[in-house]
Amino acid sequence: MDKMIARFPDQLAEALQIAAAVSLKKHTSPIRTVLVSGLGGSGIGGNFVQDLLGAECKAPIVVNKGYDAPHWANKHTLAICSSYSGNTEETVQVFEQLRATGAKIVCVTSGGKLLELAKQHGFDYVQVPGGWSSPRACLGYSIVAQLAVLRGAKLISGRIFRQIEAARKLLVRDQANIQKRAQKLAGFLADKTPVLYCADTTEAVAVRWRQQINENAKMLCWHHVLPEMNHNELVGWRTERPDVAVIWLRNRDDYERTTVRMNIIKEIIEHFAGASIEVYSKGKSAAEKMLYLVHLGDWMSVYLAEARQVDPVEIKVIEYLKNELAKL
């Protein structure tokens, strides 16, 4: 896993090269909605696309992580079906449902059944490199490929790709400091249950941290966003929780009122939590800041796995679940 995470900047460079070659067949109906369907390491890319482009994309972006395509999907929908292996059963089922809607379907995959179906039915696809043992380590391919599909559909400009390249350079330049910082964070979390809080505009980062802590470090974790958690979860902080460590994922340009809220509740929660630490992003654009935090969190999860003496690649319980489902 450490070798795969170390390759993340190179993966972004490769993904940008793949994106430059993406072109889509003409769709006869104007696109008015975007649906991204995917789960786990393949689905998280849709969360990042949603956060990065919410203000720019000419159509609303909805991320679907289940078995059923939404009833509103129709000929005016751009549907991105994302599965690294190409065999995620939920995503394949959504693909089959979407075929009857007239939606503009584009598959993002390294192969498997999804690629076969795309070729069989004449749908566009973006094929990313295969051979990675952990799809969650292929986030760069997922994000950039989906962005390329949106650009191919003329829903976004090319500015975001320049920001991705700037993020890649930042990660290369700051690699040693990122790993050093990640090691300290892992030590901070080693014997605690992590709780992650961030602004609603960067929830994808908190989701990524949570999932990496779950899968790589084999730990439970939860997250919430501001201002929403101020209207519910905040009241749950009523008794001392020495077993909990709170991480505040922050950007220096978060919305002013959200920043004020975070400063106030941080003081409240620190009365109850066993530990609390702020983690600020680096970079100029939203893409730089988010990918910086992603890389930091990925390294942290591996160091946390080492501290807990667990294998970050192993996901036997998920494999067991899949095998049991295959029997039915």
C-alpha positions as CSV (number, residue, x, y, z in Angstrom):
1,M,0.0,0.0,0.0
2,D,2.8,2.4,0.8
3,K,4.2,1.9,-2.7
4,M,0.8,2.5,-4.3
5,I,0.4,5.7,-2.3
6,A,3.9,6.9,-3.2
7,R,2.9,6.6,-6.8
8,F,-0.1,9.0,-6.4
9,P,1.6,12.0,-8.0
10,D,2.7,9.9,-10.9
11,Q,-0.8,8.5,-11.2
12,L,-2.2,12.0,-11.5
13,A,0.3,12.7,-14.3
14,E,-0.7,9.5,-16.1
15,A,-4.4,10.3,-15.6
16,L,-4.0,13.7,-17.1
17,Q,-2.5,12.2,-20.2
18,I,-5.4,9.8,-20.5
19,A,-7.8,12.7,-20.0
20,A,-6.3,14.6,-22.8
21,A,-7.3,11.9,-25.3
22,V,-10.9,11.5,-24.1
23,S,-13.6,12.4,-26.7
24,L,-17.2,11.4,-26.6
25,K,-19.7,10.5,-29.3
26,K,-22.3,13.2,-30.0
27,H,-25.4,12.9,-27.9
28,T,-28.7,14.0,-29.6
29,S,-30.3,15.6,-26.5
30,P,-28.9,18.4,-24.3
31,I,-27.5,17.3,-21.0
32,R,-29.3,18.7,-18.0
33,T,-28.3,16.4,-15.2
34,V,-25.2,14.4,-14.3
35,L,-25.3,11.0,-12.5
36,V,-22.1,9.4,-11.2
37,S,-22.7,5.8,-10.1
38,G,-20.0,3.9,-8.2
39,L,-19.1,2.5,-4.8
40,G,-16.1,2.3,-2.5
41,G,-12.8,3.3,-4.0
42,S,-14.5,3.7,-7.4
43,G,-17.3,5.8,-6.0
44,I,-15.3,8.3,-4.0
45,G,-14.1,9.9,-7.2
46,G,-17.7,11.1,-7.8
47,N,-17.7,12.8,-4.4
48,F,-14.6,14.8,-5.3
49,V,-16.0,15.8,-8.7
50,Q,-19.2,16.9,-7.0
51,D,-17.3,19.1,-4.5
52,L,-14.8,20.4,-7.0
53,L,-17.3,21.4,-9.7
54,G,-20.5,22.2,-7.8
55,A,-20.2,25.8,-8.7
56,E,-18.9,25.4,-12.3
57,C,-20.6,22.5,-13.9
58,K,-23.5,23.5,-16.2
59,A,-25.7,20.6,-14.8
60,P,-26.2,19.4,-11.3
61,I,-24.1,16.4,-10.2
62,V,-25.6,13.6,-8.2
63,V,-23.6,10.7,-6.9
64,N,-25.4,7.3,-6.6
65,K,-24.1,4.5,-4.4
66,G,-26.7,1.8,-4.7
67,Y,-28.4,-0.8,-6.9
68,D,-31.0,1.5,-8.5
69,A,-30.7,4.3,-11.0
70,P,-32.9,7.3,-10.1
71,H,-36.2,7.6,-11.8
72,W,-35.4,11.0,-13.1
73,A,-32.5,9.7,-15.3
74,N,-33.5,10.2,-18.9
75,K,-32.1,11.2,-22.3
76,H,-31.0,14.5,-20.8
77,T,-28.7,12.7,-18.3
78,L,-25.0,12.2,-18.5
79,A,-24.4,8.9,-16.6
80,I,-20.9,8.0,-15.6
81,C,-20.6,4.4,-14.4
82,S,-17.4,4.0,-12.4
83,S,-16.0,0.7,-11.3
84,Y,-12.2,0.1,-11.3
85,S,-12.6,-3.7,-11.7
86,G,-15.6,-3.4,-13.9
87,N,-17.3,-6.0,-11.9
88,T,-19.0,-4.1,-9.0
89,E,-22.4,-5.7,-9.0
90,E,-24.3,-2.5,-7.9
91,T,-22.7,-0.4,-10.7
92,V,-23.3,-3.1,-13.4
93,Q,-27.0,-3.3,-12.4
94,V,-27.3,0.5,-12.6
95,F,-25.7,0.4,-16.0
96,E,-28.3,-2.1,-17.2
97,Q,-31.1,0.0,-15.9
98,L,-29.8,3.2,-17.5
99,R,-29.7,1.5,-20.9
100,A,-33.4,1.9,-21.2
101,T,-33.5,5.6,-20.3
102,G,-31.7,7.0,-23.3
103,A,-29.1,8.6,-21.0
104,K,-25.6,9.4,-22.3
105,I,-23.7,6.6,-20.6
106,V,-19.9,6.7,-20.2
107,C,-18.1,3.9,-18.3
108,V,-14.8,4.5,-16.3
109,T,-13.1,1.2,-15.7
110,S,-10.0,-0.8,-16.2
111,G,-11.8,-3.8,-17.6
112,G,-14.2,-6.5,-16.5
113,K,-17.9,-6.8,-17.3
114,L,-18.6,-3.1,-17.4
115,L,-16.0,-2.6,-20.2
116,E,-17.5,-5.6,-22.1
117,L,-21.0,-4.2,-21.8
118,A,-19.9,-0.7,-23.0
119,K,-18.2,-2.2,-26.0
120,Q,-21.1,-4.5,-26.7
121,H,-23.7,-1.8,-26.7
122,G,-21.6,0.9,-28.3
123,F,-21.3,3.3,-25.3
124,D,-18.3,5.6,-24.6
125,Y,-15.8,4.5,-22.0
126,V,-12.5,5.7,-20.5
127,Q,-10.2,2.7,-19.8
128,V,-7.8,3.4,-16.9
129,P,-4.7,1.2,-16.3
130,G,-5.3,-2.1,-14.6
131,G,-3.1,-4.2,-12.3
132,W,-3.6,-2.2,-9.1
133,S,-4.5,-4.6,-6.2
134,S,-6.5,-2.0,-4.3
135,P,-9.0,0.1,-6.2
136,R,-9.0,2.7,-3.4
137,A,-5.4,3.5,-4.4
138,C,-6.6,4.5,-7.9
139,L,-8.4,7.7,-6.8
140,G,-6.4,9.8,-9.2
141,Y,-7.5,7.8,-12.2
142,S,-11.1,8.0,-11.1
143,I,-11.3,11.8,-10.4
144,V,-9.5,12.9,-13.5
145,A,-11.3,10.4,-15.8
146,Q,-14.6,11.7,-14.6
147,L,-13.5,15.3,-15.1
148,A,-12.5,14.4,-18.6
149,V,-15.9,13.0,-19.3
150,L,-17.5,16.2,-18.1
151,R,-15.2,18.3,-20.3
152,G,-16.0,16.0,-23.2
153,A,-19.7,16.7,-22.7
154,K,-18.8,20.4,-22.7
155,L,-20.1,20.9,-19.2
156,I,-16.9,22.3,-17.7
157,S,-13.8,24.2,-18.9
158,G,-10.2,22.9,-18.9
159,R,-9.2,25.0,-15.9
160,I,-9.6,22.2,-13.4
161,F,-6.9,20.1,-15.3
162,R,-4.4,22.9,-14.8
163,Q,-5.3,22.9,-11.1
164,I,-4.8,19.1,-10.9
165,E,-1.3,19.5,-12.5
166,A,-0.5,22.2,-9.9
167,A,-1.6,19.8,-7.2
168,R,0.6,17.1,-8.6
169,K,3.6,19.4,-8.4
170,L,2.7,20.4,-4.9
171,L,2.6,16.8,-3.8
172,V,6.0,16.1,-5.4
173,R,7.6,19.2,-3.9
174,D,6.2,18.6,-0.4
175,Q,6.4,14.8,-0.2
176,A,8.9,14.5,2.6
177,N,6.9,17.0,4.8
178,I,3.6,15.2,4.0
179,Q,5.0,11.9,5.2
180,K,6.5,13.4,8.3
181,R,3.2,15.1,9.1
182,A,1.3,11.9,8.4
183,Q,3.5,9.9,10.9
184,K,2.7,12.4,13.6
185,L,-1.0,12.2,12.9
186,A,-0.9,8.4,13.0
187,G,0.7,8.5,16.5
188,F,-2.0,10.9,17.6
189,L,-4.8,8.5,16.5
190,A,-3.2,5.1,17.3
191,D,-5.3,4.3,20.4
192,K,-8.3,6.5,19.7
193,T,-11.5,6.4,17.7
194,P,-11.1,9.2,15.1
195,V,-13.9,11.7,14.5
196,L,-13.5,14.0,11.5
197,Y,-15.1,17.4,11.0
198,C,-14.8,19.8,8.0
199,A,-16.7,22.4,6.0
200,D,-19.5,21.0,3.8
201,T,-17.7,22.2,0.6
202,T,-14.9,19.6,1.2
203,E,-16.8,16.6,2.6
204,A,-15.2,14.3,0.0
205,V,-11.9,14.7,1.9
206,A,-13.5,13.6,5.2
207,V,-15.1,10.7,3.4
208,R,-11.8,9.7,1.9
209,W,-10.0,9.9,5.3
210,R,-12.8,7.8,7.0
211,Q,-12.7,5.1,4.3
212,Q,-8.9,4.9,4.4
213,I,-8.9,4.6,8.2
214,N,-11.5,1.9,7.9
215,E,-9.8,-0.2,5.2
216,N,-6.1,0.5,5.7
217,A,-6.0,0.8,9.5
218,K,-9.0,-1.5,10.2
219,M,-10.6,1.0,12.6
220,L,-14.0,2.5,13.0
221,C,-14.3,6.2,12.3
222,W,-17.0,8.8,11.7
223,H,-17.3,12.2,10.1
224,H,-19.7,15.1,9.8
225,V,-19.7,18.5,8.2
226,L,-20.3,22.1,9.2
227,P,-22.7,23.8,9.4
228,E,-25.0,20.8,9.4
229,M,-23.5,19.1,12.5
230,N,-24.2,22.3,14.5
231,H,-27.9,21.5,14.2
232,N,-27.7,17.9,15.5
233,E,-24.5,16.1,16.4
234,L,-23.2,19.0,18.5
235,V,-25.7,18.2,21.1
236,G,-24.4,14.6,21.3
237,W,-21.2,16.0,22.9
238,R,-22.4,15.8,26.5
239,T,-20.1,13.4,28.3
240,E,-16.4,12.9,28.4
241,R,-15.0,10.6,25.6
242,P,-11.3,10.0,26.4
243,D,-11.3,7.3,23.7
244,V,-12.1,9.8,20.9
245,A,-9.7,12.0,18.9
246,V,-11.2,14.8,16.8
247,I,-9.5,16.0,13.7
248,W,-10.6,19.3,12.2
249,L,-9.9,19.3,8.4
250,R,-9.6,23.0,7.5
251,N,-8.9,25.4,4.7
252,R,-7.8,28.9,5.4
253,D,-10.4,30.2,3.0
254,D,-13.4,28.2,4.3
255,Y,-16.6,30.3,4.3
256,E,-16.3,32.9,7.0
257,R,-19.3,32.0,9.0
258,T,-18.4,28.3,8.8
259,T,-14.9,29.2,10.2
260,V,-16.5,31.1,13.1
261,R,-18.7,28.1,13.8
262,M,-15.8,25.7,13.8
263,N,-13.8,27.9,16.2
264,I,-16.6,28.1,18.7
265,I,-17.5,24.4,18.7
266,K,-13.9,23.4,18.8
267,E,-13.7,24.9,22.2
268,I,-16.9,23.1,23.3
269,I,-15.9,19.7,22.0
270,E,-12.4,19.9,23.5
271,H,-14.0,19.8,26.9
272,F,-15.2,16.2,26.2
273,A,-12.9,14.6,23.6
274,G,-9.8,12.8,24.5
275,A,-7.7,14.7,22.0
276,S,-8.2,17.3,19.3
277,I,-6.0,18.5,16.4
278,E,-6.4,20.9,13.4
279,V,-5.1,19.9,10.0
280,Y,-4.8,22.7,7.5
281,S,-4.6,22.2,3.7
282,K,-1.9,23.6,1.4
283,G,-2.3,25.0,-2.1
284,K,-4.1,27.8,-3.9
285,S,-7.0,26.1,-5.7
286,A,-9.7,23.8,-4.3
287,A,-8.1,20.9,-6.2
288,E,-4.7,21.5,-4.7
289,K,-6.0,21.8,-1.2
290,M,-8.2,18.7,-1.5
291,L,-5.6,16.5,-3.1
292,Y,-3.0,17.6,-0.6
293,L,-5.3,16.5,2.2
294,V,-6.0,13.3,0.4
295,H,-2.4,12.4,0.1
296,L,-1.7,13.3,3.7
297,G,-4.6,11.2,4.9
298,D,-3.6,8.2,2.7
299,W,-0.1,8.2,4.2
300,M,-1.5,8.7,7.7
301,S,-3.7,5.6,7.2
302,V,-0.7,3.4,6.3
303,Y,1.3,4.6,9.2
304,L,-1.7,4.0,11.4
305,A,-1.9,0.4,10.0
306,E,1.8,-0.1,10.9
307,A,1.2,1.2,14.4
308,R,-1.7,-1.2,14.8
309,Q,0.3,-4.1,13.2
310,V,-2.3,-4.8,10.5
311,D,-2.0,-5.3,6.8
312,P,-3.4,-2.2,5.0
313,V,-4.1,-4.2,1.8
314,E,-6.0,-7.0,3.4
315,I,-9.8,-6.8,3.1
316,K,-10.8,-10.4,3.9
317,V,-14.2,-9.5,5.4
318,I,-15.2,-7.7,2.1
319,E,-14.1,-10.7,0.1
320,Y,-16.1,-13.0,2.4
321,L,-19.2,-10.8,1.9
322,K,-18.7,-10.9,-1.9
323,N,-18.3,-14.7,-1.9
324,E,-21.4,-15.2,0.2
325,L,-23.4,-12.9,-2.1
326,A,-22.1,-14.9,-5.1
327,K,-23.8,-18.0,-3.7
328,L,-27.2,-16.5,-3.8
